[in-house]
Amino acid sequence: MATQLGFYVDAERCVQCHSCAVACKGSNHVELGVKWRRVIHAWVGEYPKLTDRNLSVSCHHCAEPACLEVCPVGAITKRAKDGIVLVDRETCIGCRSCAGVCIYHTPQFGSDRTMQKCTFCVERIDVGEEPACVATCPGEALHYGPVTELKERPGTRVIHQLTGQGKPSLFIGTAPGSPKAEIYLDGILHA
C-alpha cells in the first residue's frame, strides 16, 4: 500500500455543532437512522479534575480491519492506494458479521438490508477534494491526510494515535497535560 489515509480530530476545537455529521449524511445520501459519522461527548480525566470533550468519529479505516477479515463474501475491501476501507453494497449479503466484530460500532445495517459505513468520500478524494465532513467543520477541528503526516501535525497539540483493534487510523489532538487519547476510546465504544 502506498499511503494510509486517516482522520485527525482536535478535541479542543470540536464544539459539537454536528456540521460534519450533517455534511456526511447529505453528501452521501445516508438514510435516516444510519450514522456514518457521529459526534460523541466524552468525560476525560479523574474526579475531581474532570473535563468534557467532543469528538467527531466515523470508520477509522483501520490498517488491519477486522471487518474485512470476517466478511464471508468479500464485500469489504481496502484500497491499495490509500487504505480506505469500503463496503460493496451490491455484494453484501447483510449477515452483519462485520458489525459483530467491529468494536467501534462502525458498520450499520440499512433499510436495503446491507451493511454500510463511511466511505471517506472516495468520490471527492479521487478528484482532489476533502471529505465532506472535513470541508464543513467550522471549528477546523477535523482534518485528514496520510497517517505519516497526521502523526507530525505542527502546532501546540499533543497528538495521540488511537490504539486498539485493527490499528485505527484516527489521531486525536489534545492540549498539553490533557489525558491521553485512549481515554476517548471508552466514549467511542459506548457512543
C-alpha positions in Angstrom: 0.0 0.0 0.0 1.4 3.4 -1.0 -0.4 5.5 1.7 -2.7 5.0 4.6 -5.2 7.9 5.0 -6.6 8.7 8.4 -8.6 11.3 10.3 -7.3 13.8 12.9 -9.7 15.4 15.4 -8.6 18.3 17.6 -10.6 17.5 20.7 -10.1 21.1 22.0 -11.7 22.7 18.9 -14.7 20.5 18.4 -17.8 22.4 19.5 -20.3 19.6 18.9 -22.1 21.5 16.2 -22.6 18.3 14.2 -21.8 20.0 10.9 -19.6 17.1 10.0 -22.3 14.6 10.6 -24.9 16.6 8.6 -22.4 17.1 5.7 -21.7 13.4 5.7 -25.3 12.4 5.6 -26.2 14.9 2.9 -23.2 14.4 0.6 -23.5 10.6 0.8 -27.4 10.4 0.8 -27.2 8.4 4.1 -30.7 7.2 5.2 -32.4 8.4 8.3 -31.3 6.5 11.4 -27.9 5.4 10.0 -24.9 7.4 11.1 -21.7 7.2 9.1 -20.2 10.0 11.2 -21.3 10.9 14.7 -20.2 13.4 17.4 -19.7 11.9 20.8 -19.4 13.6 24.1 -16.8 12.2 26.5 -15.7 12.9 30.0 -12.0 12.7 30.4 -9.7 12.8 33.5 -10.4 11.7 37.0 -12.5 13.2 39.7 -12.2 15.9 40.8 -10.3 17.0 37.7 -12.9 16.0 35.1 -13.5 17.8 31.9 -15.7 17.2 28.9 -14.6 16.9 25.3 -16.4 16.4 22.0 -15.1 14.1 19.3 -16.2 13.5 15.7 -15.8 9.9 14.8 -16.6 7.6 11.8 -15.0 4.5 10.4 -11.3 4.5 11.4 -10.2 2.9 8.2 -8.0 0.6 10.2 -4.6 -0.6 8.9 -5.8 -4.1 9.7 -9.6 -4.0 9.6 -11.3 -6.8 11.5 -14.4 -6.3 9.4 -12.6 -7.2 6.2 -11.4 -10.5 7.7 -14.8 -11.8 8.7 -16.8 -10.8 5.6 -17.8 -14.2 4.1 -18.4 -12.8 0.6 -15.6 -10.3 0.2 -17.8 -7.3 0.2 -15.4 -5.3 2.3 -12.2 -4.2 0.7 -9.2 -2.0 1.5 -8.0 0.2 -1.4 -4.3 -0.4 -2.0 -3.5 3.3 -3.0 -4.8 4.9 0.2 -6.0 2.3 2.7 -9.7 3.4 2.6 -12.0 0.5 3.7 -15.1 0.2 1.6 -18.3 -2.0 1.6 -19.6 -3.1 -1.7 -23.3 -3.0 -1.0 -24.1 -4.9 -4.2 -22.1 -7.9 -2.9 -23.0 -7.6 0.8 -25.5 -10.3 1.9 -26.4 -8.5 5.2 -25.1 -11.2 7.5 -23.8 -8.5 10.0 -20.6 -10.3 10.7 -18.7 -7.1 10.2 -20.9 -5.3 12.8 -20.3 -8.1 15.2 -16.5 -7.8 15.1 -16.0 -4.0 14.9 -15.6 -2.7 18.4 -16.1 0.9 17.2 -19.7 0.3 16.0 -18.9 1.4 12.5 -20.8 -0.9 10.1 -24.5 -0.3 10.2 -27.4 -2.2 8.8 -29.5 -0.2 6.3 -33.1 -0.4 5.1 -31.7 -2.1 1.9 -30.7 -5.0 4.2 -26.9 -4.4 3.6 -24.2 -3.0 5.7 -22.9 0.5 5.2 -20.3 2.9 6.6 -18.1 5.9 6.0 -16.5 5.8 2.5 -14.0 8.6 3.3 -15.9 10.3 0.5 -13.8 8.4 -2.1 -15.6 10.2 -4.9 -14.3 13.5 -3.5 -10.9 12.2 -2.6 -10.4 10.8 -6.1 -10.8 14.3 -7.6 -8.6 16.0 -5.1 -11.3 17.4 -2.7 -11.6 17.0 1.0 -14.1 14.6 2.6 -17.4 16.5 3.2 -17.0 16.2 7.0 -13.6 17.9 6.9 -14.7 20.6 4.4 -17.6 21.8 6.5 -16.1 21.8 10.0 -16.4 25.5 11.1 -14.1 25.0 14.1 -11.3 23.4 11.9 -11.3 20.5 14.4 -11.4 17.8 11.7 -8.6 17.0 9.3 -7.5 14.2 7.1 -4.3 13.0 5.4 -1.6 10.4 5.3 -1.1 8.9 8.8 2.6 9.7 8.5 1.7 13.4 8.2 -1.0 13.3 10.9 1.4 12.0 13.4 3.6 15.1 12.9 1.0 17.8 12.6 2.5 21.2 13.5 1.0 23.2 16.4 0.6 23.2 20.1 -1.4 20.0 20.4 -0.2 16.7 21.7 -1.1 14.1 19.1 -2.2 10.6 20.1 -2.9 7.8 17.7 -5.9 5.8 18.9 -4.7 2.3 19.7 -6.8 -0.8 19.7 -8.3 -3.5 17.5 -7.3 -3.2 13.8 -4.8 -0.4 14.3 -7.2 2.5 13.7 -6.1 5.4 11.6 -7.6 8.0 14.0 -5.5 10.7 15.6 -6.7 12.9 18.5 -5.1 16.2 19.3 -5.2 17.4 22.9 -3.8 20.3 24.9 -0.5 19.6 26.7 -1.3 18.0 30.1 -4.7 16.6 28.9 -5.4 12.9 29.3 -4.1 10.5 26.7 -6.3 9.7 23.7 -7.0 6.2 25.0 -9.4 7.8 27.5 -11.6 8.7 24.5 -11.8 5.1 23.5 -14.4 4.4 26.1 -16.6 7.2 24.7 -16.2 5.8 21.2 -17.0 2.3 22.3 -20.2 3.3 24.1 -21.4 6.0 21.7 
